[in-house]
Amino acid sequence: MRVLAGALLAMLATGPDALGSGTLAVTLDARPLAGSCAVLSRATIVAYDARSPRVVSYRFVRSDGTASATGRLAFSGDGAVAQSVADRWTPHGRAPWVALEILAPERMRSQRVAAVAHCTGRDLAATR
């Protein structure tokens, strides 16, 4: 039930942090981690019309030119299925952002999401 609810939420998502194509959709958000200068980015990847097994390769790309390691999710072919992934990163520079890039089976990139951390009571983006 939780997977179906995640798939439905991602399917209904709209706005600057939702991305969709014919067979995949992505929602993304980034939130500061309490007591840390880091940001936790979470993405939900939904495979629609997944009647056959597939592997989705993805990575988080960031405003400072870095990227996370490439991750892989296996979808079993049981219809619309949602899976969540996360990345922890310490943003640098002015107006930091993060996006999720799908590398396979089709290339796409989500919209950029602001990634502002709160470090010792100040916005990290404003200190660099």
Number of C-alpha atoms within 10 A of each C-alpha: 6 8 14 13 12 19 22 15 15 23 22 9 16 12 8 12 18 20 21 20 11 8 13 23 22 27 25 24 19 22 17 21 17 11 11 12 20 21 21 16 22 18 22 21 27 27 27 20 14 17 13 10 11 15 12 17 17 23 20 25 19 21 19 13 6 11 17 14 11 12 13 15 14 11 20 15 15 13 16 21 21 24 16 15 17 14 17 16 21 17 24 21 13 14 13 19 19 27 25 31 19 23 16 13 13 11 10 18 17 22 19 19 20 18 27 24 28 19 18 10 9 11 14 22 17 12 10 9
